[in-house]
């Protein structure tokens, strides 16, 4: 609670550079640069004490601190240019608090706003002021194209951007593609983007290593063709529950040989697409093929993936391998495929 914050910061505020107000008990006090305290009852009032006493604080984490709102965030902004990392995940901070932080703490490199009350107004201020940002989490907040466009225009150093379950569409994503060429991680699941936005992002963010397109109803094989053409460093790709087929999956397999994790749950992939993945992505470690209604046979080439440690086939009704092999697990499946399981040539409808 606030009293604990006051006592701890009085004892070690002169040396504390990183403070965690998370769901853990308080650690040792005194002479430490890293403290962990419980945040459940921390309020805005405690922020004034914290700012006054923690004169070298650079990193502040307050995930789930429901007692922290705009007043507390405005006080935190007094840390100014020395603050580099700030986690406000699932707090009650809104636009006025985020705006104050963005305008005063311009050296921020890491900012988490997931589940806060922030909208385009606050995010736009971040884009206009925090040009050193490399990590930004905007998941599940009221942000749309205006705010994300500002990020694309102002945060050229961005490497990790999460937009899950927001109102962002193609205009915002296109701005990210144009301005964030250093991007490595991009989360788009549950947004409003279509093929147009994904294609622009793929063309502009060629260093992408991790991309999540979960449940994007307006994304098709066109996006996957662009990913295969431009994003050759891709390692983790989530295509869960989108209308893609062998056409797109084959393009990814050909253009993204470094893939380690591929999620094709509830897609239209067939044996042809899985074969392309098995031959084109030798480093694959995890492959999700759950509930793939058009997949009836696993290709023998899958047995050659020596690094594969997770194969999810739940809800997929396979003819080959037979159920008794599948039930015994991954090792049995791969051994069966290496023995040369029969591969029918015409029993599946090709992906279109």
N, C-alpha and C positions, 0 to 999 in steps of 0.2 A: 504494500500500500504506500501512500504518499509519505508516511512517517519513515518507512524503511528506506525509501529513496533518499530522504533528507539525511538520515544517519550514514548511509553508505557513501553518498557523494561528499559528505563532510570529511569522511575518513580517507578517501582515496581520489577525490575529484581532481587533484593536481596531477595525477599520473594516468588516469583512466582515458584510454584512447578509443575503446570500443565498449559499448554498453548494450546488453541484451535484456529487454523487458519481455521475456517469453514465459511460457508455462513450465518453468523449472524453479527450483528453490535457490535461494541466494547462496553464492559461493563464498570463498574466503574474502575477507575485507582487509584492505590496506596494502599499499605497495604493489598493486597489480594494474596491468593495462587492459584487462579484459574481465568484465563483470557480467554475471547472469542473475537476474532478479525476476520475481513473479509479477506479471502485468495486470492481473485480473481486476485489481482495485486501484490501479494508477489513474489519476485524473489530470486534467489540464493544469491544475494548480501546482502539481509536482514539477512541471516543465520549467517553471521559473527558477526553482531551486537548482534543478539540473543544469540549466544554462549558466547560472551564476557560478557554480562550483566546479563544473567540468570544463576547465579552461583549455584543455588540449584534446577534447573529444572530436574524433573524426568520423566514427561510425556509430549510428544509433538504430537499433532494431526494436520495433514495438508491435509485432504482429499480434492481432487479436486484442489489442488494448482498447476495449469498448468505451473507456472513459476519456479517451483522447479525441478531441474534435478540432474545429478550426482555431479556437483560442490557444490550445496547446501547440498546434502546428505553427501558428504565428510566433509564439514564443521560441519554438525551436529554430525558426528562421534567424534568430539573433546569433546563432552559432556562425552564421556567415560563411565566408570563403573556406574556412577550415573543415566544414562538413563535406565528406565525400561519399558516404554511404548512408541511405535512409530507407528503412522498411516501415511503411505505414499500412501494411496489408490488414484488411478487415477492421480498420479503425473507422471513426465517424468523421474523418477529415473530408472537407468539401473543397469547392473551388477557391474560396478566399484563403484558406490555409495553404493549399498547394501553390497558389499564385505568390503568396508571401515567401514561401520557401524557394520557388523558382527564381524570384527576383533578387534574393539575398544570398542564396547558396549556389552560386554559379559554377562552382568547382565540382558539383555532384557528378559521380561517374556511375552510380548504381541507385536506382529508385524503384520501389515497389509500391504501387497504388491499387493492387488487386482488391476488389470488393469494397473500395471506399466510396464516398459520395461525390466523387469528382466527375465533371462533365467536360465538354469541349473547351469551355472557358479556362479551366485549370490546366488541361493538357496543352492548350495553345501557348500558355505562359511558359510551360516547361520547354517547348520547342523553340521559343524565341529567346530563352535565356540560358538554358543548360546545354551548351554546345559540347561539353566534355563527356556527356553520357555515353556509356557503352552497354548498359543493361537498363531495360524499362519494362515493367509489367503493368499492363492496363486491363487485364482480364476482368470481366464482369463489372465494368463501370459504364456510365452513360456517355461514352465517347463515340464519335462518329468520324466522318471524313474530314471535317474542319480541324479537329484536334490532331489527328494523325497526319494530315498534310503538313501541319506546322512541325511535327517531329521529322518528317521526311526532308523538310527544307532547312531545319536547323541543327540536326544531330547526325552529322556525317560520319562520326566515329562509332555509331551504334553497331553492336555485335549481336545482341540478344533482345528481341522484341516480341512480347506476348500480347496478342490482341483477342484471345479466346472469348467467345460469348459477348461480343460488342456489336455496335451498329456499323462498323467500318465496312465500306464497299470498295468498288474499283477505283474511284478518284483518290481515296486515301492511300490505298495500297500502291497505286501507280506512283504517287509522290515518294513513298518509301523506296520503290524500285529505282527512282531517279536520283535520290539523294543519299541512300544508305548502302553504298557499295561494299562496305566492310562487314555487312550483316552475315552472321554465321547461323543463328537460330531464329526461326520465325514461326509463331503459333497463330494459326488462322481459323481453327476449329470453331464452328458456331457463329461465324461472321456472315456478312452479306456479299462477299466477293464472288466473282464469276471467273470464267476463263480469261477474260480480258485483263483483269487485275493480276491474276496469277502469272500470266505470260509476261506482263511488264515487270513483275517482281523477279521472275526467273532470269530475264534478260539483263536486269540491272544489278542483281545480287548474285553474281556468279560464284561467290565464295560460300554460298549456303551449304551447311553440313547437316542441318536438322530442320525439317519442314513438316508441319501438321496441318492437313487439310480435312480433318474429320468432319463428316456430315455436311459438306458443302454441296447443296443440291444443284447449284448452277455450274459446277465444275465437271469437266468431261475429259476425254482422251486428249483434247487439244492442250490442256494444261500439262499433262504428262509428257507430251511430245516436246514442249518447250523446256521442261525440267531436264529431260534427257539431252537436249541440245546444248543447254547453257550451264547446268549445275553439276559439273563433273566431280565436285568434291563431296557430294551428298553421301551421308552415312546413315541417317535415320529419316525414314519417310513414312508418314501415316496417311493412308488413303481410305481409312475406314468409312464404310457406308456412303460412298459416292459412286456415281454411275460411270465407272471406268471399266474397260475391257482389255483383252489381250493386246489390242493396238497400242494403247498407252503404256501398258505394263512392259511390253517388248521394247518400247522406246526408252523407258527408264533403265531397263536391264542393260541395254546397249550403251547408254550414255553415262551411267552412274556405277562404274565397276567397284567403287569403294563402299557400297552399301553394306551395312552391318545389321540393320533392323528395318524390316518392311512389313507394314500392316495393310493387308488386303481384305480384312473382314467385311463381309456382305458386299463384295464387288462382283463383277461379272467375269472374273478371270476363269480360264479353263486350263487344261493340261499344257496347251501351247504357251501361255504366259508364264506359268510356273517353270516350264522347261527353260525359257529364255532367262529367267532369274537365276536358275541353278547354274547355267553355263556362263552367264555374264557377270555374276556377283560372287566370286569365290570366297570372299571374306564374310559372307552372311552368317550371322549368329542367331538371329531370331526372325521367324517367318510366321505371320498370323494369317491363316486361311479359314478361319471360323465362318460358318454359315455362308459359304460360297456355293450357291445353288447350281451353278453350271459346271462345277468341278467334280468329276467322277473318278479320274485316275491320276495318281501322282506319277510324274515322269521318273524314269530310272536315274536320270541325271541328278536328281535331288540327293541320291545316295552318295554322290561324290563331294558333298559339302562337308568338309572335315571339321569346320568350326561351328557348325549348327548345333545349338544347345537347347533351343526352344522351338517347337513346331505345334501351333495351335490349330487343331482340326475340329474343334467342338462344333456340333451342328451341321457339319458337312457330311453328306451321305456318300461315302466313297464305295466304288466297286472294287478298286484296286489301290492299295492293299486291302485285303479282306478285314472285316471287323476284328477278328481274333488277333490279327497282327497289330492293328491300331491300338487295341486295348492294352497291349503289353508295353506300349510307350515308344519313345523316340528311338532308342537303340534298336528295337525290333523292326521298326519301320525302315530305318536306314539299311539295316542288314538285308531285309527283304528286297529292297530296291536294288542293292548292289548285286544281288543274285540274278537280276535281270527279270523283273516282273513283267508279264505280258502287257503290251501297250497297244490297245485298239486304235485304229486310224480314223474311224468315221463315227464313233459313238457319241461324240460331243459336238454341240453347236458352237462353232468358232465365235469368239467375242467380236462384237461389232461396235 
